[in-house]
Amino acid sequence: HAETYLPTGAVLIEEFLSGPEVSLFFLSDGDTVRPLSPAQDFKRALDGDQGPNTGGMGAYSPLPWLADQFGSVDAFVDEVTETVAKPVIAELDRDGSPFIGLLYAGLIITEQGVRVIEFNARFGDPETQIVLPRLQTSLAELLMAAATGTLEDQPRPVFSDDVAVTVVLASEGYPASAVTGREITGLDEAAAVEGVHITHAATALEGDTLIATGGRVLNVVGTGSTFAIARSRAYEAIAKIGLEGGQFRTDIAAQVA
């Protein structure tokens, strides 16, 4: 019934994509591309991928299950680099608009192969919080090389075998209507957990009191030699943080732990 509902223009029907989602970042200096490490985030607000979509309630990296379909994680990264990132960067260069910076590829693995959901010209949240802690290559050197057109002189970035899991603490009412201005406590105790660090997203100091100023308040990042250890550390730490009405998912990376 396009003539009824959209009488002034054509209708574009997009293909329905079904499968696990993967985020993969690439650095580009306009013609050379260097991939980072894949990650997976959890968009739904509630456990079991239920509830409304959010900006992301947690994430983990690396993705060992990619080896089941592609033989190895590196093979997946190589395929996406060759079939997605390089062609996009090359076409932008040919068009006279070279892309210099960070290309975020939002991907979905369907029965027909890897498909692109979206591109962003930035790091992704909360995937960045668990990709960068695993990066052993100097991030500063990679960014400088991208900015100065010398990325071809940089080898492929190297990542630790350790894993990282992040859990987002969100305000009551998020994502529909977040309640803000409430005090956050217990951060020192949380950060003292081995292998844990905290990244702030929507916090502010009012005098000596730290308060939540938005929907997704902070990320608790747990690292370790296994997913079980990293998850345990992240959830041990987030349990120490006090925020009235605060919410977080309890199943981040549960399927790989």
C-alpha positions as CSV (number, residue, x, y, z in Angstrom):
1,H,0.0,0.0,0.0
2,A,2.8,2.4,-0.8
3,E,0.5,4.6,-2.8
4,T,-1.6,5.1,0.4
5,Y,1.1,5.7,3.0
6,L,4.0,7.1,0.9
7,P,2.3,8.7,-2.1
8,T,5.2,11.1,-2.9
9,G,8.2,8.7,-3.3
10,A,9.6,5.3,-3.9
11,V,9.8,2.7,-1.1
12,L,13.1,1.0,-0.2
13,I,12.7,-2.4,1.4
14,E,15.8,-3.5,3.3
15,E,16.8,-7.2,3.7
16,F,16.1,-8.6,7.1
17,L,19.3,-9.7,8.7
18,S,19.5,-12.4,11.3
19,G,22.5,-13.6,13.2
20,P,25.1,-12.6,15.9
21,E,26.4,-9.0,15.7
22,V,30.1,-8.1,15.8
23,S,31.8,-4.8,16.0
24,L,35.2,-4.3,14.4
25,F,37.2,-1.1,14.3
26,F,39.7,-0.1,11.6
27,L,42.3,2.6,11.5
28,S,42.8,4.3,8.2
29,D,45.2,7.0,6.9
30,G,43.3,7.4,3.7
31,D,44.5,4.3,1.8
32,T,46.1,1.9,4.3
33,V,43.8,0.0,6.7
34,R,44.8,-1.7,10.0
35,P,42.2,-3.7,11.9
36,L,41.7,-3.9,15.7
37,S,40.1,-6.8,17.5
38,P,36.4,-7.8,17.2
39,A,34.0,-7.4,20.1
40,Q,30.4,-8.0,20.8
41,D,28.0,-5.7,22.7
42,F,24.6,-6.3,24.2
43,K,22.0,-3.8,23.0
44,R,18.9,-4.9,24.9
45,A,18.3,-3.4,28.3
46,L,17.4,-6.7,30.1
47,D,18.9,-10.1,30.6
48,G,18.3,-12.6,27.8
49,D,18.3,-9.9,25.2
50,Q,14.9,-8.7,26.3
51,G,13.5,-5.2,26.7
52,P,14.1,-2.0,24.6
53,N,17.3,-1.3,22.6
54,T,19.9,0.8,24.3
55,G,23.3,2.3,23.4
56,G,24.8,-0.9,24.8
57,M,24.7,-2.6,28.2
58,G,28.0,-4.4,28.1
59,A,30.5,-6.1,25.8
60,Y,33.3,-8.6,25.6
61,S,36.4,-9.3,23.6
62,P,37.8,-11.4,22.0
63,L,35.2,-13.6,20.3
64,P,36.4,-17.2,20.4
65,W,33.2,-18.5,18.7
66,L,34.2,-16.9,15.5
67,A,36.7,-19.7,15.0
68,D,33.8,-22.2,14.6
69,Q,32.7,-20.5,11.3
70,F,35.9,-18.9,10.0
71,G,38.6,-21.2,11.3
72,S,40.1,-18.5,13.5
73,V,39.4,-15.0,14.8
74,D,42.2,-13.7,12.6
75,A,40.6,-15.3,9.5
76,F,37.4,-13.4,10.3
77,V,39.2,-10.2,10.7
78,D,41.1,-10.8,7.4
79,E,37.9,-11.4,5.5
80,V,36.2,-8.3,6.8
81,T,39.3,-6.2,6.2
82,E,39.5,-7.4,2.5
83,T,35.8,-7.4,1.7
84,V,34.4,-4.5,3.8
85,A,37.0,-2.1,5.1
86,K,39.5,-1.9,2.2
87,P,36.9,-1.5,-0.5
88,V,35.1,1.3,1.4
89,I,38.4,3.2,2.1
90,A,39.5,2.7,-1.5
91,E,36.2,4.1,-2.9
92,L,36.3,7.1,-0.7
93,D,39.9,7.7,-1.8
94,R,38.9,7.5,-5.5
95,D,36.0,9.8,-4.8
96,G,38.4,12.5,-3.5
97,S,37.2,12.2,0.1
98,P,39.9,10.0,1.8
99,F,38.8,8.7,5.2
100,I,41.4,9.4,7.9
101,G,40.7,8.1,11.3
102,L,38.7,5.4,13.0
103,L,36.1,3.4,11.0
104,Y,33.6,1.5,13.1
105,A,32.0,-1.4,11.2
106,G,28.8,-2.8,12.7
107,L,28.5,-6.3,11.3
108,I,26.1,-9.2,11.4
109,I,27.0,-12.8,10.6
110,T,24.1,-14.3,8.5
111,E,23.7,-17.7,6.9
112,Q,24.7,-16.0,3.7
113,G,27.9,-14.5,5.2
114,V,29.0,-11.3,6.8
115,R,26.8,-8.2,6.2
116,V,27.3,-4.6,7.2
117,I,24.6,-3.0,9.5
118,E,26.2,0.4,9.8
119,F,29.4,2.4,9.7
120,N,30.5,5.1,12.2
121,A,33.4,7.4,12.0
122,R,34.4,6.9,15.7
123,F,35.2,4.4,18.4
124,G,32.1,2.5,19.6
125,D,30.8,2.4,23.1
126,P,30.9,0.0,25.1
127,E,33.2,-2.0,22.7
128,T,36.1,0.4,23.0
129,Q,36.3,-0.2,26.7
130,I,37.2,-3.8,26.2
131,V,39.2,-3.7,23.0
132,L,41.7,-1.1,24.0
133,P,42.7,-2.8,27.3
134,R,43.8,-5.8,25.2
135,L,45.8,-3.6,22.8
136,Q,49.6,-4.1,23.2
137,T,50.6,-1.9,20.3
138,S,51.0,1.7,21.1
139,L,47.6,3.4,20.4
140,A,49.3,6.8,20.2
141,E,51.7,5.6,17.5
142,L,48.7,4.1,15.5
143,L,46.7,7.3,15.7
144,M,49.7,9.4,14.7
145,A,50.4,7.1,11.8
146,A,46.8,7.4,10.6
147,A,46.9,11.2,11.0
148,T,50.2,11.5,9.1
149,G,49.7,9.0,6.3
150,T,52.2,6.5,7.5
151,L,50.0,3.7,8.6
152,E,51.6,1.4,6.0
153,D,54.8,1.5,8.1
154,Q,52.9,0.1,11.1
155,P,52.5,-3.6,11.4
156,R,49.1,-5.1,12.3
157,P,48.2,-4.2,15.9
158,V,48.9,-6.8,18.5
159,F,46.5,-7.8,21.2
160,S,46.9,-9.7,24.5
161,D,45.5,-13.2,24.8
162,D,43.7,-11.9,28.0
163,V,40.0,-11.3,27.8
164,A,38.0,-8.3,28.8
165,V,34.3,-7.9,29.9
166,T,32.5,-4.7,30.6
167,V,29.2,-4.2,32.4
168,V,27.3,-0.9,32.1
169,L,25.6,0.6,35.2
170,A,22.6,2.5,34.1
171,S,20.2,4.9,35.9
172,E,16.7,4.0,36.8
173,G,14.3,4.5,33.9
174,Y,17.0,4.1,31.2
175,P,16.6,4.1,28.2
176,A,13.1,5.7,28.2
177,S,13.5,8.4,30.8
178,A,16.6,8.2,33.0
179,V,16.4,9.4,36.6
180,T,19.5,11.6,37.2
181,G,21.1,13.5,40.1
182,R,21.4,10.5,42.4
183,E,24.6,9.8,44.4
184,I,27.1,7.1,43.3
185,T,29.0,5.3,46.1
186,G,31.5,2.4,46.4
187,L,33.7,3.3,43.5
188,D,37.0,3.0,45.4
189,E,36.0,-0.5,46.7
190,A,35.0,-1.5,43.2
191,A,38.2,-0.3,41.6
192,A,40.2,-2.2,44.2
193,V,39.0,-5.5,42.8
194,E,41.9,-7.2,41.0
195,G,41.8,-6.8,37.2
196,V,39.1,-4.1,37.3
197,H,39.0,-0.5,36.2
198,I,36.1,1.9,35.9
199,T,35.4,4.3,33.0
200,H,32.9,7.1,33.6
201,A,30.3,8.2,31.1
202,A,27.6,10.2,32.8
203,T,28.9,11.4,36.2
204,A,29.7,14.7,37.8
205,L,31.0,16.0,41.1
206,E,28.7,18.2,43.2
207,G,31.0,19.3,46.0
208,D,32.4,16.0,47.3
209,T,29.5,13.9,46.0
210,L,29.6,12.0,42.8
211,I,26.3,11.9,41.0
212,A,24.8,10.3,37.9
213,T,24.0,12.8,35.1
214,G,22.7,10.5,32.4
215,G,21.3,7.1,31.4
216,R,24.4,5.0,31.0
217,V,26.4,6.1,34.0
218,L,29.7,4.1,33.9
219,N,31.4,0.9,32.8
220,V,33.0,-1.6,35.0
221,V,35.7,-3.4,33.1
222,G,37.1,-6.8,34.2
223,T,40.1,-8.4,32.6
224,G,41.7,-11.8,33.2
225,S,43.1,-14.9,31.6
226,T,39.7,-16.4,31.1
227,F,36.2,-15.2,30.5
228,A,35.1,-16.8,33.8
229,I,37.7,-14.7,35.7
230,A,37.0,-11.5,33.8
231,R,33.3,-11.8,34.3
232,S,33.6,-12.7,38.0
233,R,35.8,-9.6,38.6
234,A,33.5,-7.3,36.7
235,Y,30.4,-8.5,38.6
236,E,32.2,-8.5,41.9
237,A,33.1,-4.9,41.4
238,I,29.7,-3.6,40.1
239,A,28.0,-5.2,43.2
240,K,30.1,-2.9,45.4
241,I,28.7,0.3,43.6
242,G,25.7,2.0,45.1
243,L,23.2,3.9,42.9
244,E,19.6,4.1,43.9
245,G,17.5,2.5,41.2
246,G,20.7,1.5,39.3
247,Q,20.3,-1.3,36.8
248,F,22.7,-3.6,34.9
249,R,22.5,-6.9,33.0
250,T,23.7,-10.0,34.8
251,D,24.4,-12.1,31.7
252,I,27.1,-10.2,29.8
253,A,29.5,-12.7,28.2
254,A,27.7,-15.6,30.1
255,Q,27.7,-17.7,26.9
256,V,31.5,-17.7,26.6
257,A,32.4,-18.0,30.3
